[in-house]
Amino acid sequence: MPVKRTWFFVKYGISVFLMLTVLGCRNPKRKYIIPENKFVDVLVDIHLADAIALHNIPQYSGFALDSANLYESVFSNHGVTRTQFDSTISYYSSRPEEFQQIYNKVTGKLTLFTEEILDPEPLEP
């Protein structure tokens, strides 16, 4: 009887150990990484917020805009947190090729946005 009990613990003990090892190898920080498409949109809005804050002239508008407050608005609008944003920046900073591809998408969207503003299509009557 003790041999069966020992075999039972060895058999299931190894199974549990392997399962925990496999689950433990997953990157727990990955859940804090913003998905790429959403991250592109967040970065586009961050750059737009920077431009708004940079070109805001308090003596004409009556109030000063702080880019930090605008960032929080961007994060809220996209349903992400500052921690997620910082973790995502850190994640892609260690992967420069992927980060470059993301920024290529960001600059593409910003260029398209700029072209639409500078050369709007005429409104149809």
Buried (B, 14 or more C-beta within 10 A) or exposed (E): EEEEEEEEEEEEEEEEEEEEEEEEEEEEEEEBBBEBEBBBBBBBBBBBBEEEBEEBEEEEEEEEBEBEEBBBEBBEEBEBBEEBBEBBBEBBEEEEEEBEBBEEBBEEBBEEEEEEEEEEEEEEE
